[in-house]
Structure formats: structure tokens, C-alpha cells
Amino acid sequence: MKFIVDVMLGRLARWLRLLGYDTIYHHTASDDDLFFMAHQDRRILLTRDRNLAQRMNPAYCLLITNQDVREQLKQVVRHYGLNLEDYLFSRCTRCNQLVQAVPKTMARGQVPDFIYESITIFYYCDQCQKFYWAGSHIQQARAVLSQLSSDLPMKES
């Protein structure tokens, strides 16, 4: 499942990327640009713009109804039945590229010394040249996702 989000949903884009979903976000994209890119790349458009949503095929567009990013994420997860675990932390939250596990030595001099000394596994984005590791932000994100999971209805067996 691939998404494109409008200019009002940058934080939602980061969360979807954190979950591992291919999510395009251009903070300068016009409605026409979003409409074209969604159709061209067969992406689901997530928007807060009612007029833009009305132009789209409802099967490929979701009007986001809340301003709170956690509620926005909950709406998308519920609507599309998104998986919250399998692809977690597999994409760069900045540029959307897949990150790769890299040898620890590659991070030497690129991350703070205390991080280098305390972390054993690093991930790297070739596109934006950013290193990732399991720090306190990971626990915070997992706590948000755990709360989100508990708010979702149980799946029927």
C-alpha cells in the first residue's frame, strides 16, 4: 500500500514511514500535483482538503477529519487495516527510502560517541545519508503504537 499526503499532513507522513509504508510528502505540492502523482503512481491520497478529496475516486482517497496526528494515524490504520509491526522502522522518516542495516564501524564519527559506544546495530539511508538506531525515540514510538493498537477494534476470528 502506497500513500501520498497533502501539505497539512507532514507529521502523519512521518508516522506512516515509521510504520514502513511508502509515503510521499512534498510540502510545496499543489492540489493538481497531488492529484496527478496519486493517479500516476497509484497511491492513496490522504488529505484534509475537502475539495481535493471530492475530485478523487473515493477508493483512492481518504479525507482526514482530525487535526491531532495520533487521531489521524488511527483513522488511516482503521480504514486500511494497516499492519503496525511487520515493517516498523524500515524506512527513512525524512525521505521515504528503505534503510539498510550497516556495520557498526560505518557509524564511527557519524553519530555521537556515546551513541556509538552504547548501540550495536545501526541503519543507514543512502538517499539522505542519515543513520538510525534504537534509541529512546523507538520506545516512545512503540508506546504510541501500543496505545493505538489498544484503541482499535479487535479482529474477528
C-alpha positions in Angstrom: 0.0 0.0 0.0 1.4 3.4 -1.1 0.3 6.8 0.1 0.7 10.4 -0.8 -0.3 13.1 1.7 -1.2 16.7 1.4 0.8 19.7 2.8 -1.3 19.6 6.0 -0.2 16.1 6.9 3.5 16.1 7.2 3.6 14.6 10.7 1.2 11.8 9.5 3.6 11.1 6.7 6.5 10.6 9.1 4.4 8.1 11.2 3.4 6.2 8.1 7.0 6.0 7.1 7.9 4.9 10.6 5.4 2.0 10.1 7.2 1.2 6.9 4.6 2.4 4.4 5.8 4.1 1.2 4.5 7.7 1.7 5.2 10.7 -0.4 5.1 14.1 1.1 6.0 17.3 -0.7 5.3 20.4 1.4 5.1 22.6 -1.7 2.9 20.3 -3.8 -0.2 21.9 -5.2 -3.6 20.1 -5.3 -3.1 19.4 -9.0 0.4 18.0 -8.3 -1.0 15.7 -5.6 -3.9 14.6 -7.9 -1.5 13.8 -10.8 1.1 12.0 -8.6 -1.6 9.9 -6.9 -3.0 8.8 -10.2 0.4 8.3 -11.9 1.9 6.2 -9.0 -1.4 4.5 -8.0 -1.1 6.0 -4.5 -3.8 6.6 -2.0 -4.2 10.3 -1.3 -4.6 11.3 2.3 -5.9 14.9 2.6 -7.6 17.4 4.9 -8.8 19.3 1.8 -12.5 18.5 1.2 -12.4 20.0 -2.4 -9.4 17.9 -3.3 -11.0 14.7 -1.8 -14.1 15.3 -3.9 -12.0 15.3 -7.1 -10.6 11.9 -6.3 -12.0 8.5 -6.7 -13.2 7.6 -3.1 -11.4 4.2 -3.4 -8.1 6.0 -3.7 -8.6 8.9 -1.3 -9.3 9.4 2.4 -10.4 12.7 3.9 -8.6 13.0 7.2 -11.1 14.5 9.7 -8.9 15.3 12.8 -6.1 17.8 13.4 -4.4 15.6 16.0 -1.7 13.4 14.4 -2.5 10.4 16.6 -6.2 10.5 15.7 -5.2 10.9 12.0 -3.0 7.8 12.2 -5.7 5.9 14.0 -8.2 6.9 11.2 -5.8 5.6 8.5 -4.9 2.4 10.3 -8.6 1.6 10.9 -9.7 2.5 7.4 -7.0 0.5 5.6 -6.3 -2.2 8.3 -2.6 -1.3 8.3 -0.1 -3.6 9.9 1.6 -1.9 12.9 4.5 -4.3 13.3 5.9 -6.1 10.3 7.7 -3.2 8.6 8.3 -0.9 11.6 11.3 1.3 11.3 12.2 0.1 7.8 12.0 3.5 6.0 13.8 6.8 6.4 11.3 9.2 8.1 12.9 12.1 6.2 13.0 10.9 2.6 10.9 7.7 2.5 13.7 5.4 1.2 14.2 2.0 2.7 17.0 1.9 5.3 19.6 -0.8 5.5 21.4 -2.4 8.4 25.1 -1.4 8.2 28.3 -2.5 10.0 28.7 -0.6 13.3 32.1 0.7 12.1 30.3 2.7 9.3 28.7 4.9 12.0 32.0 5.8 13.7 32.5 9.5 13.6 29.0 10.0 12.1 27.0 9.6 15.3 27.7 11.0 18.8 30.4 9.0 20.6 28.2 7.9 23.5 25.7 6.5 20.9 28.4 4.7 19.0 29.6 3.1 22.3 26.2 2.0 23.5 24.5 0.9 20.3 25.3 -2.3 18.4 23.1 -2.1 15.4 22.8 0.9 13.0 20.7 1.5 10.0 21.5 3.9 7.2 19.6 5.8 4.5 21.7 6.1 1.3 19.4 8.8 0.0 19.8 11.4 2.8 22.8 9.8 4.5 21.2 9.6 7.9 22.0 7.0 10.5 19.2 5.4 12.6 19.5 3.3 15.8 17.2 2.0 18.5 17.2 4.9 21.0 14.6 6.3 23.4 12.5 7.6 20.4 11.9 3.9 19.5 10.4 3.2 22.9 8.3 6.3 22.6 7.0 5.4 19.2 6.2 1.8 20.4 4.3 3.3 23.3 2.2 5.4 20.9 1.6 2.4 18.7 0.7 0.2 21.6 -1.9 2.7 22.7 -3.2 2.9 19.1 -3.5 -0.9 18.9 -5.5 -1.0 22.2 -7.9 1.7 20.8 -8.6 -0.3 17.6 -11.4 -2.8 17.5 -10.5 -6.5 17.9 -10.3 -8.5 14.7 -12.9 -11.2 14.3 -11.7 -14.8 14.1 
